[in-house]
Amino acid sequence: MLCIFPFEPPLLAQHGIAATYVGHPLASVIPLEPDRLAARAALGLPPDGPMVALLPGSRESEIRYLATRFLAAAAVILQQRPATRFVLPAMPALRSAVEQAAQTSGLGNRLLIVTGQSQRVLAACDVTLIASGTATLEAALFKRPMVIAYNMNWLSWQLMRHRNLQPWVGLPNILCREFVVPELLQDAATPQALAAAVLDWMDSPEKTLALQQRFAALHQELRRDTAQLATDAIEKILAR
């Protein structure tokens, strides 16, 4: 089996499954040193000033559960940091739902909603409020501090809780094997708590720098010649 995360082969070996770590394709696509200024220019944003990326997810259920909370959190942040801009990348099919939610947010022209372009938005931002999922790995590879949130229906949450697989939900924390970024789940993901966690990153440059260094090391660990490693592994199997 070919694995994209380094922790997977040892787990599979415990069950007698041979596996080869080949690196994660995203680590080769996302540059080691993202160009924040170029990303902001491409979005039509000024080069300076704080910017928060809002990524409530790409599924309708995620938009329903998280978009309103994220926008309310942004309003709290804006009260304390009036110069902050917010950018929310929306899937084409969900843009109208996002725009409808934004109408009552009170953010006005401090909020920019764009279609797609989530990687460009992550490159441009200073910190991101983000739904748990693959996007959190992208944020880590862009070396951006983040606050991970998630909210699901009650039954799904109960099933996940009782599986007791591991203490982390977000990929950056799973890969680092510790809580390097905060996770606010279910009822804990209130607008006030989300805003406080984002503001903590904005007020902690030393902590942000340490996280960026940690994410840079993670990027190097995940950055492999995936195609060649996969080819070599397959050839070894075929040669048996």
Buried (B, 14 or more C-beta within 10 A) or exposed (E): EBBBBBEBBEEBEEEEEEBBBBBBBBBBEBEEEBEBEEBBEBBEBEEEEBBBBBBBBBBEEBBBBBBBBBBBBBBBBBEEBEEBBBBBBBBEEBBEBBEEBBEEBBBEEBBBBBEEBBBBBBBBBBBBBBBBBEBBBBBBBBBBBBBBBBBBEEEEBEEBEEEEEEEBBBBBBBBBEEEBBBBBBEEEBBBEBBBBBBBBBBEEEEEBEEBBEBBBEBBEBBBBEBEEBBEEBEEEEEEE
